[in-house]
Every structure is written in C-alpha cells, then in structure tokens.
Amino acid sequence: MNTLEMIELLHRDRTLAVVRTDAITDAAELCGALVSGGINAVELTFTTPDMLTHLARAAATEDIHGAIVGAGTVLHADQARAAIDAGARFIVAPGIRTDVAEVAVQAGIPFCLGAMTPTEVAMALDLGSAMVKIFPGAVLGSRYLVELQGPYPGVRLLPTGGITLANANEFLEAGALAVCVDSAVAPGALVAAGEHEAIARLAAEFTAAIH
C-alpha cells in the first residue's frame, strides 16, 4: 500500500483503530472483528507486549481478515525496521522522529508523525509525513484542528487521544482526515480476553455514528 492508497482508505473509513493493551489473544481474529465492524486500518502499538509477534500474525493473515495493519508508538529506527520486517503496512510515531521517517521513506511505506504545536506540524510535513497525528486530540479540542488549517491549508490531520463516540464527529467536521480511536472500539480488557464479538459490535457502533 502506498501513501495515496492509505490516505484514500482513511478518507473512506474516517477512522483508524489503535490497539493498546496488555495482551492480544489472536491478532488475526482481532483484525477480523474490527473489519467486520467497518474499520479496515489497524495500528498495533509497541507498548503492547510481544507486539512484533502479533504484528507478524496479523500481516500473515491479511488475506483472511482484510485489515491493513501497521505499527504505532514507533520511537526509533530499529523499531521501524523491525516492524516493517514483521509486515507493517504503515508506521505511526507519537512525535517528531527523524530516524523513523527516514526508515519509512526508504521502505516506501506510508508513515505518520505526531505533532502538537504548529512548529511540529511543519517539521512533520518537512520530513515527508503526508498525514500528521495530532495528540492529545481531546485535550486540544476540535477547534484546534480548524485553526491549524489556517497556516496549513490541506494538511491531513489524524487526531488521537480521547476520541470517543461522543466527540468523533466534531473532529471530522473540523477537517480531520480520520480519527484514531483506541479504547472506544478496542478496550484493552476486551482485547486481552479475546472478546472479539464485543469488539466487532463496538466498532460497528462507532463507524455507524461517523458515516
């Protein structure tokens, strides 16, 4: 998947699922549950134990579940390379990580750097981040996205952190390309317990509310 295809996927779905948990029972089944609920892009974070094992499992079964799976909370180049080797289709960093950007560019896969300030947004764009993660989304508020688009018209923003069923549409109406949603669709406890039917229901409820 190239960057344009990733942008088109997020524009269509309007959301990306972020999985941050203490355990994953079966990454393939988890991805299948999210896809059945209408979310086709899934980010597995490096804060999850044995993340690379789960990422490899999800990547190897993509033809079955259909999710596009990437790596999140990527802090340095070694993590980026390991994630790509495990099959990550995209990379997400929580901040401005020059070495992570360089690895993603060399690999030719989509990546998204995190930003909070206008200066950081500019830095992310300069490094080739076609999408910019805005964190913490709920703290900054949807109005912040509107203001950012003044100096940066056309910037593709992905707010994350505190995105819920109650506020997701506010961010989308403020111009977000898509919203990054974590516990609202994939609560850590449900993921760890393998409650995939419950996760599918949460994902379906969320996507129905934003379409």
Protein Blocks (a to p, Z undefined) as FASTA:
>chain_A
ZZklmmmmmmmnopacddddfbdfblmlmmmmmmmnopabdcddfkbghklmmmmmmmmm
mmmnopacddehifbfklmmmmmmnopabdcdfbdcfklmmmmmmnopacddddfbfmlm
mmmmmnopabdcdddfklnopmlmmmmmmmmghiacddeehiafklmmmmmmnopabdcd
fklmmgfklmmnopaklmmmmmmmmmmmmZZ
